């Protein structure tokens, strides 16, 4: 379960592979998910992770230039 959450909308600048990580950037237990939609996600995530490096998380995903994603 997620006790507190924060959502971001991000638009891909190029068509490429991207990495998103909290590894080494925080001491909190993080979880990450990336959705190929905006707003409240009603689809399966493109990528999700919990505890890739200790209690911190990391995801790798493909994005299309100009498309917006919910993180």
HUWO-V437940 format. One record per backbone hydrogen bond with DSSP energy under -1.0 kcal/mol. NH is the residue of the N-H (numbers start at 1). CO is the residue of the C=O. E is the energy in kcal/mol with one decimal. If there is no record, write none. Layout:
NH&CO&E, NH&CO&E
//
This chain:
10&69&-2.6, 12&67&-2.3, 16&63&-1.6, 18&61&-3.1, 20&59&-2.5, 22&57&-3.0, 25&22&-2.2, 30&55&-1.8, 32&49&-2.4, 34&47&-2.5, 35&70&-3.0, 37&35&-1.4, 46&34&-2.9, 47&34&-1.2, 49&32&-2.3, 53&56&-2.1, 56&53&-1.5, 59&20&-3.0, 61&18&-2.5, 63&16&-2.7, 66&12&-3.0, 67&64&-2.2, 69&10&-3.2, 70&35&-2.1, 71&8&-2.9
//
